[in-house]
Amino acid sequence: MSFPHLLRSWRQKRRLSQLGLALESGVSQRHVSFLESGRAHPSRAMLLQLADTLDVPLRDRNEWLLAAGFAPMFQARPLDDPQMTQVMTAVRMMLSNHEPFPAIAIDRAWNIRLSNAPFDRLVAMLCADLWARVGGDGRNLMRLFFHRDGIRPWVVNWRAIAPLLWHRARREATASGGQEMQAVLDALATQQDVAALTTPDDTALVPVLPLTMEKDGLRLSLFTVIATFGTAQDVTADELRIETLFPADDATERLLRQAAADPLTPGA
């Protein structure tokens, strides 16, 4: 894909006119127009300045650089790379310190890269072979929710939570250029009740919408807090997100604490 096309596409994703981008980036509107038409070629510094203004993810900034004839700038190190040690130490610390409540680290396609023991217990409580049932090459949070054999039967407030999750994933795929996420959504779309995803239950009076699940008389209600790295300079770190689940009521807190103290108790 050419640089002019990439620049125009990301500007439109951010709902900016050429004048709006010019004002926010400190670049003249005429030059923005020339860059989008191919009449001008960006310097490396200009390219990065525009990418920063448009909040382009690091993976896509590499694509911009390649399209403009420059070498990629940002590495995508594997999680076990020695240079990722401190990052992964921080992630594991966050997951561990959040126990006895569930927590996971996911990438931009919602693949679960790391999870703590309470999250694994929660999934096993719902169904021992749940990951095998929903398939896929790894553990994907969207497949867990939206696959026909996923957790939908146990989600009490499905008509409220499902539209929010689905549209959040769609927004992220669009906003971040997430082709991997879009592929997951496309694969799951045929299994969805369109009406259930477009007409959510009215939850305006709830300060934070919880995920409420019930199985075999046990009921859990959880809400999510999300954390990201604020100064990531690596593609993997830039795309990593920590999702910590908190109990939304006292009964859920007691159940999760009991499960951690005695994993063999019913429902743990």
C-alpha positions in Angstrom: 0.0 0.0 0.0 1.4 3.4 -0.9 2.2 6.1 1.6 -0.3 8.6 0.2 -3.0 6.0 0.6 -1.9 5.1 4.2 -1.8 8.8 5.2 -5.2 9.5 3.8 -6.7 6.4 5.3 -5.5 7.1 8.8 -6.5 10.7 8.6 -10.0 9.6 7.7 -10.0 7.0 10.5 -9.3 9.8 13.0 -12.0 11.9 11.4 -9.7 14.8 10.5 -9.8 17.0 7.5 -6.5 17.9 5.8 -6.8 21.3 7.5 -7.5 19.6 10.9 -4.4 17.4 10.5 -2.3 20.4 9.4 -3.3 22.4 12.5 -2.7 19.6 14.9 0.6 18.5 13.4 2.1 22.0 12.6 2.4 21.1 8.9 0.9 23.3 6.2 -2.4 22.1 4.6 -0.8 22.5 1.2 2.0 20.0 2.2 -0.5 17.6 3.6 -2.4 17.8 0.4 0.8 17.2 -1.6 1.7 14.2 0.5 -1.7 12.6 0.0 -1.6 13.2 -3.7 1.9 11.9 -4.1 3.2 15.2 -5.4 5.6 15.4 -2.4 7.6 12.7 -0.6 7.8 12.8 3.2 11.1 13.0 5.1 11.5 10.4 7.9 11.0 13.1 10.5 7.8 14.4 8.8 6.4 10.9 8.5 6.9 10.2 12.2 5.5 13.6 13.1 2.3 12.9 11.2 2.1 9.4 12.6 2.4 10.7 16.1 -0.4 13.3 15.5 -2.7 10.6 14.2 -1.8 8.2 17.0 -0.8 5.5 14.6 0.3 2.2 16.4 3.9 1.3 16.2 3.2 -1.8 13.9 1.5 0.5 11.4 4.2 3.2 11.7 6.6 0.5 10.4 4.3 0.0 7.4 4.3 3.8 6.8 8.1 3.8 6.9 8.4 0.9 4.4 5.8 2.5 2.1 7.8 5.7 2.0 11.1 3.9 1.3 12.6 3.9 4.8 13.7 1.0 7.0 11.3 -0.1 9.8 12.1 1.6 13.1 10.2 -0.4 15.7 11.0 -4.0 16.7 8.4 -6.6 17.6 10.3 -8.7 20.1 8.9 -12.0 21.3 7.7 -12.0 24.9 10.7 -14.2 25.9 13.3 -11.8 24.4 15.9 -10.8 27.0 15.2 -7.1 26.3 11.5 -7.8 27.2 12.5 -9.1 30.6 11.6 -6.0 32.7 8.4 -5.5 30.7 7.3 -9.1 31.3 8.3 -8.9 35.0 6.0 -5.9 35.4 3.1 -7.8 33.6 3.6 -10.9 35.7 3.7 -8.8 38.9 0.5 -7.1 38.0 -1.3 -10.4 37.3 0.1 -12.0 40.4 -0.6 -9.0 42.7 -4.2 -9.0 41.5 -4.9 -12.5 42.9 -7.3 -13.8 44.1 -9.1 -12.0 41.3 -8.7 -12.8 37.6 -6.4 -10.9 35.3 -5.0 -11.4 31.8 -2.6 -9.8 29.3 -3.9 -9.7 25.7 -2.6 -8.4 22.4 -4.5 -6.2 19.9 -6.4 -9.2 18.5 -7.5 -10.2 22.0 -5.3 -13.2 22.1 -4.5 -14.1 25.8 -0.7 -14.0 26.1 -0.6 -14.5 29.9 -3.2 -15.2 32.6 -3.2 -15.7 36.4 -4.5 -18.7 38.3 -7.8 -17.1 39.2 -8.6 -16.5 35.6 -7.8 -20.1 34.7 -9.9 -21.4 37.5 -12.8 -19.2 36.4 -12.7 -20.6 32.8 -12.4 -24.2 34.2 -15.3 -23.6 36.5 -17.5 -22.8 33.5 -16.3 -25.7 31.4 -13.2 -27.9 31.7 -12.6 -28.1 28.0 -13.8 -24.7 27.0 -10.7 -23.7 25.1 -10.9 -26.8 23.0 -14.6 -26.2 22.3 -14.1 -22.7 21.0 -11.1 -23.7 18.9 -8.5 -21.5 17.3 -4.7 -21.6 17.4 -4.6 -20.1 20.9 -6.7 -18.6 23.6 -8.7 -15.8 22.2 -11.0 -13.7 24.4 -13.4 -12.9 21.5 -13.8 -16.5 20.7 -14.4 -17.3 24.4 -17.3 -14.9 24.4 -18.7 -15.1 20.9 -18.1 -18.6 19.6 -21.3 -20.7 19.5 -19.7 -23.0 22.1 -18.2 -20.3 24.3 -19.5 -18.8 27.6 -22.7 -17.3 26.2 -25.0 -19.8 27.9 -23.7 -18.8 31.4 -23.7 -15.0 30.8 -26.8 -13.7 32.6 -26.7 -10.2 31.1 -25.7 -11.2 27.6 -28.1 -8.7 25.9 -26.4 -5.9 27.8 -22.7 -6.9 27.7 -22.4 -8.5 24.2 -23.2 -5.4 22.1 -20.7 -3.4 24.1 -17.9 -5.9 23.7 -18.6 -6.5 20.0 -18.6 -2.8 19.2 -15.6 -2.2 21.3 -13.7 -4.8 19.3 -14.9 -3.4 16.1 -13.8 0.1 17.1 -10.4 -1.1 18.1 -9.9 -3.0 14.8 -10.8 0.2 12.9 -8.9 2.7 15.1 -5.7 0.6 15.3 -5.7 -0.9 11.9 -6.0 -4.3 13.5 -6.3 -6.8 10.6 -5.9 -9.7 13.0 -8.8 -8.5 15.1 -10.9 -7.9 12.0 -10.2 -11.5 10.9 -11.4 -12.8 14.2 -14.6 -10.7 14.0 -15.2 -11.9 10.4 -14.9 -15.5 11.5 -17.3 -15.0 14.4 -19.9 -12.8 12.7 -21.8 -15.6 11.1 -22.5 -17.1 14.5 -24.1 -14.0 15.9 -27.7 -12.9 16.4 -27.4 -9.5 14.7 -30.4 -8.1 16.7 -28.7 -9.0 20.0 -25.6 -7.0 19.0 -27.4 -3.9 17.8 -30.1 -3.4 20.4 -28.5 -3.6 23.9 -30.5 -3.7 27.1 -30.8 -0.3 28.8 -28.0 -0.1 31.4 -27.5 3.7 31.6 -28.1 3.7 35.3 -25.2 1.3 36.0 -21.9 3.2 36.7 -19.8 0.3 35.4 -21.4 -2.6 33.5 -20.4 -5.9 35.0 -20.1 -9.3 33.3 -22.5 -11.5 35.3 -22.3 -15.3 34.9 -24.2 -18.1 36.6 -23.7 -21.9 36.6 -24.9 -24.6 38.9 -26.3 -22.1 41.4 -23.0 -20.1 41.6 -23.2 -16.5 40.4 -20.3 -14.1 39.7 -20.3 -10.5 38.7 -17.1 -8.8 37.5 -16.1 -5.6 35.9 -12.8 -4.8 34.1 -10.1 -2.2 34.4 -7.6 -1.9 31.5 -3.9 -0.9 31.7 -1.4 -0.3 28.9 2.2 0.8 28.6 2.3 4.6 28.2 5.8 4.9 26.6 6.1 1.7 24.5 8.8 1.7 21.9 8.4 -1.9 20.9 5.4 -3.3 18.8 4.8 -6.1 21.2 4.7 -3.9 24.3 2.7 -1.3 22.4 0.0 -3.9 21.7 0.0 -5.5 25.1 -3.0 -4.7 27.4 -3.6 -5.9 30.9 -7.2 -6.5 31.8 -7.9 -6.9 35.6 -11.3 -8.2 36.7 -12.7 -6.9 40.0 -15.7 -8.3 41.9 -18.8 -6.2 41.3 -20.5 -7.4 44.6 -19.6 -8.9 48.0 -20.8 -12.4 47.0 -18.4 -12.6 44.1 -15.5 -11.3 46.2 -16.2 -14.0 48.8 -16.5 -16.7 46.2 -13.2 -15.8 44.5 -11.3 -15.5 47.8 -12.7 -18.9 48.9 -11.6 -20.5 45.6 -8.1 -19.1 46.0 -7.9 -20.4 49.6 -9.2 -23.9 48.7 -9.1 -24.6 44.9 -10.9 -27.9 45.5 -14.1 -26.3 46.8 -17.1 -26.6 44.6 -17.2 -24.0 41.9 -13.5 -23.2 42.3 
